[in-house]
């Protein structure tokens, strides 16, 4: 399960919550609307449970990204979920 980020829209930081039913490799990433990867927030094997991750609106290069609509995707062996978030600078 991938929850809607909060707050949304956000500035300067938002929290993304998710739950996984069993131990699995987990990847949580931010993409722009062109599908280009912006930031990898989680890339690890995790146990079953609830998790939360904060995103500060920066890319993998630690530089702030522009205001706009972004997608965040949760990949696990159970499946894939995607949601939208809005960054307002």
C-alpha positions as CSV (number, residue, x, y, z in Angstrom):
1,X,0.0,0.0,0.0
2,X,1.3,3.4,-1.0
3,X,-0.3,6.4,0.7
4,X,-0.7,9.9,-0.7
5,X,2.1,12.1,0.4
6,X,1.5,14.7,3.1
7,X,1.4,17.7,2.9
8,X,0.5,17.9,-0.8
9,X,1.3,20.4,-2.3
10,X,4.4,20.8,-0.3
11,X,7.3,23.1,0.4
12,X,10.0,22.5,1.7
13,X,9.4,18.8,2.7
14,X,6.8,16.1,2.3
15,X,6.3,12.6,3.9
16,X,5.6,9.5,1.9
17,X,4.1,6.5,3.8
18,X,3.9,2.9,2.7
19,X,3.2,-0.6,4.0
20,X,4.5,-3.9,2.8
21,X,2.9,-7.2,3.7
22,X,6.1,-9.3,3.7
23,X,9.9,-9.0,3.5
24,X,10.8,-7.9,0.0
25,X,13.2,-5.7,-2.0
26,X,11.8,-2.2,-2.0
27,X,12.5,0.7,-4.3
28,X,10.8,4.1,-3.8
29,X,11.7,6.7,-6.5
30,X,10.6,10.2,-7.6
31,X,10.2,10.9,-11.3
32,X,9.3,13.9,-13.4
33,X,6.3,13.8,-15.8
34,X,8.6,12.8,-18.6
35,X,9.5,9.6,-16.7
36,X,13.0,10.7,-15.9
37,X,14.3,9.6,-12.5
38,X,14.8,12.5,-10.1
39,X,15.6,10.9,-6.7
40,X,15.8,7.4,-5.2
41,X,14.5,7.5,-1.6
42,X,14.7,3.8,-0.8
43,X,16.6,0.9,-2.4
44,X,16.8,-1.8,0.1
45,X,15.3,-5.1,1.3
46,X,12.7,-4.4,4.1
47,X,10.7,-6.5,6.5
48,X,6.9,-6.5,6.6
49,X,5.6,-3.3,8.2
50,X,4.8,0.4,7.8
51,X,7.4,2.9,6.8
52,X,7.7,6.7,6.1
53,X,10.2,8.6,4.1
54,X,10.7,12.3,3.8
55,X,11.6,14.1,0.6
56,X,13.0,17.6,0.6
57,X,12.5,18.4,-3.0
58,X,16.0,17.8,-4.1
59,X,17.4,15.4,-6.8
60,X,20.0,12.7,-6.4
61,X,22.6,15.4,-7.0
62,X,21.3,17.3,-3.9
63,X,20.2,20.2,-6.0
64,X,16.6,21.5,-5.6
65,X,14.2,20.6,-8.3
66,X,11.8,23.0,-9.9
67,X,8.2,23.5,-8.8
68,X,5.8,21.2,-10.5
69,X,4.0,17.8,-10.6
70,X,6.1,14.7,-9.9
71,X,5.4,11.0,-9.6
72,X,6.5,8.7,-6.9
73,X,6.6,4.9,-7.4
74,X,6.9,2.0,-5.0
75,X,8.3,-1.2,-6.5
76,X,8.2,-4.5,-4.5
77,X,8.0,-8.1,-5.5
78,X,4.3,-7.8,-4.7
79,X,3.7,-5.1,-7.3
80,X,4.0,-1.5,-8.3
81,X,2.1,1.6,-7.2
82,X,2.4,5.2,-8.4
83,X,1.0,8.5,-7.1
84,X,1.4,12.2,-7.9
85,X,2.7,14.9,-5.7
86,X,3.1,18.7,-6.2
87,X,6.1,20.8,-5.2
88,X,5.5,24.6,-4.9
89,X,8.6,26.7,-4.4
